[in-house]
Amino acid sequence: DADGTIDSLYSTTNTYDRRGNQLTSLSESDYDADGTIDSRYSTINKYDRKGNLLSSVSESDRDGDGTIDSLSSTINNYARKGNLRSSVSESDYDADGIINSRYSSTYDRRGNQLNSLSERDRNDDGTIDSRYSRTYTYDRKGNQLTRLSESDYDADNLIDYRSSTTNTYDKRGNQLTSISESDSNADGIIDS
């Protein structure tokens, strides 16, 4: 209302290592500028000697009561040369110790993603409710040859949806064709 009185305050404080990698981040909000923090978000990152991100842990206190309301983390693994080989991210939406979502992926030595798996626990009972996966293949030049996507909507280990893409390339690596197919009910019959 431009009356000269501060109505709300927001601050972010970051720290870095000598390479410039972010070590920590803390964001705080005081929605009504009364001097009481109303929400707080923090992240702590760890790196290897090459500067690759090994882990990242984030916490949020959405109501500023000092109790963590949600957690998320990422853990990365690298090959000796520093290429990312695998990554796992997890989220606990209400900080009760039960993982609500998990995303994992693996990579080849060139950094191409080989597969990914996303799992969700929607009702917070510790049981996976749905799974989504992707698998990729590549030629020797690193061009993506195939992508297979599969969905298991109710985590009963039966595929409910499947789609695939196949690509071809010329000798120079230029893409010649890309053919995509989908089977919306995973009955083995291509629907589109």
Sine and cosine of phi, psi and omega as CSV:
sin_phi,cos_phi,sin_psi,cos_psi,sin_omega,cos_omega
0.00,0.00,0.11,0.99,0.10,-1.00
0.81,0.59,0.60,0.80,0.04,-1.00
-1.00,-0.08,0.07,1.00,0.01,-1.00
1.00,0.02,-0.03,1.00,0.02,-1.00
-0.98,-0.19,0.72,-0.70,0.04,-1.00
-0.94,0.34,0.82,-0.57,-0.02,-1.00
-1.00,-0.08,-0.48,0.88,0.01,-1.00
-0.40,-0.92,0.44,-0.90,-0.01,-1.00
-0.77,-0.63,0.68,-0.73,0.07,-1.00
-0.72,-0.70,0.71,-0.71,0.03,-1.00
-0.63,-0.77,0.53,-0.85,0.11,-0.99
-0.73,-0.68,0.75,-0.66,0.03,-1.00
-0.83,-0.55,0.80,-0.61,-0.01,-1.00
-0.87,-0.49,0.51,-0.86,0.16,-0.99
-0.82,-0.57,0.44,-0.90,-0.08,-1.00
-0.69,-0.72,0.43,-0.90,0.14,-0.99
-1.00,0.08,-0.01,-1.00,-0.09,-1.00
-0.94,0.34,-0.24,0.97,0.08,-1.00
-1.00,0.06,-0.15,0.99,-0.04,-1.00
1.00,-0.08,0.12,0.99,0.06,-1.00
-0.98,0.21,0.72,-0.69,0.01,-1.00
-0.95,0.32,0.85,-0.53,0.03,-1.00
-1.00,-0.01,-0.73,0.68,-0.02,-1.00
-0.66,-0.75,0.40,-0.92,0.13,-0.99
-0.57,-0.82,0.75,-0.67,0.02,-1.00
-0.75,-0.66,0.86,-0.51,0.05,-1.00
-0.90,-0.44,0.75,-0.66,0.00,-1.00
-0.76,-0.64,0.56,-0.83,0.01,-1.00
-0.78,-0.62,0.70,-0.71,0.13,-0.99
-0.84,-0.54,1.00,-0.07,-0.19,-0.98
-0.90,0.44,-0.51,0.86,-0.04,-1.00
-0.89,-0.45,0.23,0.97,0.07,-1.00
0.81,0.59,0.64,0.77,0.03,-1.00
-0.99,-0.14,0.09,1.00,0.01,-1.00
1.00,-0.01,-0.02,1.00,0.02,-1.00
-0.96,-0.29,0.78,-0.63,0.02,-1.00
-0.95,0.33,0.81,-0.58,-0.03,-1.00
-1.00,-0.09,-0.41,0.91,0.09,-1.00
-0.42,-0.91,0.49,-0.87,-0.04,-1.00
-0.59,-0.81,0.73,-0.69,0.04,-1.00
-0.78,-0.62,0.75,-0.66,-0.01,-1.00
-0.70,-0.71,0.49,-0.87,0.05,-1.00
-0.68,-0.73,0.68,-0.73,0.09,-1.00
-0.83,-0.56,0.81,-0.58,-0.01,-1.00
-0.91,-0.42,0.56,-0.83,0.09,-1.00
-0.80,-0.61,0.57,-0.82,-0.09,-1.00
-0.78,-0.62,0.38,-0.93,0.13,-0.99
-1.00,0.03,-0.04,-1.00,-0.05,-1.00
-0.90,0.44,-0.38,0.93,0.01,-1.00
-1.00,0.03,-0.07,1.00,-0.01,-1.00
1.00,-0.01,0.15,0.99,0.06,-1.00
-0.98,0.21,0.67,-0.74,0.02,-1.00
-0.94,0.35,0.90,-0.44,0.04,-1.00
-1.00,0.04,-0.71,0.71,-0.03,-1.00
-0.49,-0.87,0.46,-0.89,0.07,-1.00
-0.61,-0.79,0.80,-0.59,0.00,-1.00
-0.83,-0.56,0.80,-0.60,0.01,-1.00
-0.86,-0.51,0.62,-0.78,0.04,-1.00
-0.76,-0.65,0.55,-0.83,0.09,-1.00
-0.75,-0.66,0.66,-0.75,0.12,-0.99
-0.88,-0.48,1.00,0.00,-0.16,-0.99
-0.93,0.38,-0.42,0.91,-0.05,-1.00
-0.92,-0.40,0.13,0.99,0.10,-0.99
0.92,0.39,0.40,0.92,-0.02,-1.00
-1.00,-0.04,0.06,1.00,0.01,-1.00
1.00,0.03,-0.03,1.00,0.03,-1.00
-0.97,-0.24,0.74,-0.68,0.02,-1.00
-0.94,0.34,0.79,-0.61,-0.03,-1.00
-0.99,-0.13,-0.47,0.89,0.04,-1.00
-0.44,-0.90,0.45,-0.89,-0.03,-1.00
-0.73,-0.68,0.53,-0.85,0.16,-0.99
-0.55,-0.84,0.49,-0.87,-0.01,-1.00
-0.54,-0.84,0.44,-0.90,0.11,-0.99
-0.72,-0.70,0.72,-0.69,0.07,-1.00
-0.82,-0.57,0.81,-0.59,-0.01,-1.00
-0.91,-0.41,0.56,-0.83,0.10,-1.00
-0.84,-0.55,0.61,-0.79,-0.10,-1.00
-0.82,-0.57,0.46,-0.89,0.13,-0.99
-0.97,0.24,0.18,-0.98,-0.03,-1.00
-0.83,0.56,-0.57,0.82,0.00,-1.00
-0.99,0.17,-0.05,1.00,0.06,-1.00
0.99,-0.16,0.05,1.00,0.04,-1.00
-0.98,0.21,0.66,-0.75,0.07,-1.00
-0.90,0.44,0.79,-0.61,0.01,-1.00
-0.95,-0.30,-0.58,0.81,0.03,-1.00
-0.42,-0.91,0.40,-0.92,0.01,-1.00
-0.54,-0.84,0.67,-0.74,0.06,-1.00
-0.75,-0.67,0.82,-0.57,0.06,-1.00
-0.88,-0.48,0.71,-0.71,0.00,-1.00
-0.75,-0.66,0.54,-0.84,0.05,-1.00
-0.74,-0.68,0.68,-0.74,0.09,-1.00
-0.87,-0.49,0.99,-0.14,-0.19,-0.98
-0.90,0.43,-0.43,0.90,-0.02,-1.00
-0.81,-0.59,0.29,0.96,0.10,-1.00
0.80,0.60,0.63,0.77,0.03,-1.00
-0.98,-0.19,0.09,1.00,0.01,-1.00
1.00,-0.01,-0.07,1.00,0.03,-1.00
-0.98,-0.20,0.83,-0.56,0.00,-1.00
-0.96,0.29,0.82,-0.57,-0.02,-1.00
-1.00,-0.07,-0.46,0.89,0.06,-1.00
-0.53,-0.85,0.57,-0.82,0.03,-1.00
-0.65,-0.76,0.73,-0.68,0.06,-1.00
-0.79,-0.61,0.83,-0.56,0.02,-1.00
-0.78,-0.62,0.49,-0.87,0.01,-1.00
-0.48,-0.88,0.46,-0.89,0.08,-1.00
-0.80,-0.60,0.37,-0.93,-0.10,-0.99
-0.70,-0.72,0.45,-0.89,0.09,-1.00
-1.00,0.08,-0.01,-1.00,-0.08,-1.00
-0.92,0.38,-0.27,0.96,0.05,-1.00
-1.00,0.02,-0.13,0.99,-0.03,-1.00
1.00,-0.08,0.08,1.00,0.05,-1.00
-0.97,0.24,0.69,-0.72,0.02,-1.00
-0.95,0.33,0.80,-0.59,0.01,-1.00
-1.00,-0.02,-0.67,0.74,0.02,-1.00
-0.38,-0.93,0.29,-0.96,0.08,-1.00
-0.56,-0.83,0.50,-0.86,0.02,-1.00
-0.65,-0.76,0.81,-0.58,0.05,-1.00
-0.89,-0.45,0.79,-0.61,-0.01,-1.00
-0.81,-0.59,0.60,-0.80,-0.02,-1.00
-0.75,-0.66,0.63,-0.78,0.15,-0.99
-0.89,-0.46,1.00,-0.07,-0.13,-0.99
-0.97,0.26,-0.50,0.87,-0.10,-1.00
-0.96,-0.28,0.22,0.97,0.18,-0.98
0.88,0.48,0.59,0.81,0.01,-1.00
-0.96,-0.29,0.08,1.00,0.01,-1.00
1.00,0.07,0.05,1.00,0.01,-1.00
-0.92,-0.38,0.74,-0.68,0.02,-1.00
-0.91,0.41,0.76,-0.65,-0.02,-1.00
-0.98,-0.19,-0.40,0.92,0.00,-1.00
-0.43,-0.90,0.47,-0.88,0.02,-1.00
-0.69,-0.72,0.63,-0.78,0.06,-1.00
-0.71,-0.70,0.77,-0.64,-0.03,-1.00
-0.75,-0.67,0.42,-0.91,0.13,-0.99
-0.68,-0.74,0.64,-0.77,0.04,-1.00
-0.77,-0.64,0.68,-0.73,-0.07,-1.00
-0.82,-0.57,0.52,-0.86,0.19,-0.98
-0.79,-0.61,0.39,-0.92,-0.09,-1.00
-0.66,-0.75,0.40,-0.92,0.14,-0.99
-1.00,0.06,-0.02,-1.00,-0.06,-1.00
-0.90,0.43,-0.36,0.93,0.01,-1.00
-1.00,0.03,-0.07,1.00,0.00,-1.00
1.00,-0.03,0.12,0.99,0.06,-1.00
-0.97,0.23,0.69,-0.72,-0.01,-1.00
-0.95,0.31,0.86,-0.52,0.02,-1.00
-1.00,-0.01,-0.72,0.70,-0.04,-1.00
-0.66,-0.75,0.43,-0.90,0.16,-0.99
-0.65,-0.76,0.83,-0.56,0.04,-1.00
-0.89,-0.46,0.83,-0.55,0.03,-1.00
-0.91,-0.41,0.73,-0.69,0.02,-1.00
-0.71,-0.70,0.62,-0.78,0.01,-1.00
-0.81,-0.59,0.71,-0.70,0.10,-0.99
-0.86,-0.51,1.00,-0.03,-0.18,-0.98
-0.89,0.45,-0.47,0.88,-0.05,-1.00
-0.86,-0.51,0.25,0.97,0.09,-1.00
0.81,0.59,0.65,0.76,0.05,-1.00
-0.99,-0.16,0.21,0.98,-0.02,-1.00
0.92,0.39,0.31,0.95,0.14,-0.99
-0.92,-0.40,0.78,-0.62,-0.04,-1.00
-0.95,0.30,0.81,-0.59,-0.01,-1.00
-0.99,-0.12,-0.41,0.91,-0.02,-1.00
-0.52,-0.86,0.64,-0.77,0.02,-1.00
-0.61,-0.79,0.68,-0.73,0.12,-0.99
-0.65,-0.76,0.47,-0.88,0.00,-1.00
-0.61,-0.79,0.48,-0.88,0.08,-1.00
-0.74,-0.67,0.72,-0.69,0.04,-1.00
-0.84,-0.55,0.77,-0.64,-0.02,-1.00
-0.88,-0.47,0.53,-0.85,0.14,-0.99
-0.82,-0.58,0.41,-0.91,-0.08,-1.00
-0.67,-0.74,0.41,-0.91,0.13,-0.99
-1.00,0.06,-0.04,-1.00,-0.06,-1.00
-0.88,0.47,-0.42,0.91,0.00,-1.00
-1.00,0.05,-0.08,1.00,-0.01,-1.00
1.00,-0.03,0.13,0.99,0.05,-1.00
-0.98,0.21,0.71,-0.70,-0.02,-1.00
-0.95,0.32,0.79,-0.61,0.02,-1.00
-0.99,-0.11,-0.73,0.68,-0.03,-1.00
-0.65,-0.76,0.39,-0.92,0.14,-0.99
-0.57,-0.82,0.87,-0.49,-0.03,-1.00
-0.86,-0.50,0.82,-0.57,0.01,-1.00
-0.90,-0.44,0.65,-0.76,0.03,-1.00
-0.71,-0.70,0.50,-0.87,0.07,-1.00
-0.67,-0.75,0.53,-0.84,0.03,-1.00
-0.81,-0.59,1.00,-0.09,-0.19,-0.98
-0.93,0.38,-0.35,0.94,0.04,-1.00
-0.85,-0.52,0.22,0.98,0.08,-1.00
0.78,0.62,0.66,0.75,0.05,-1.00
-0.99,-0.13,0.09,1.00,0.01,-1.00
1.00,0.00,-0.02,1.00,0.01,-1.00
-0.96,-0.29,0.81,-0.59,-0.01,-1.00
-0.94,0.35,0.81,-0.58,-0.03,-1.00
-1.00,-0.09,-0.50,0.87,0.02,-1.00
-0.37,-0.93,0.00,0.00,0.00,0.00
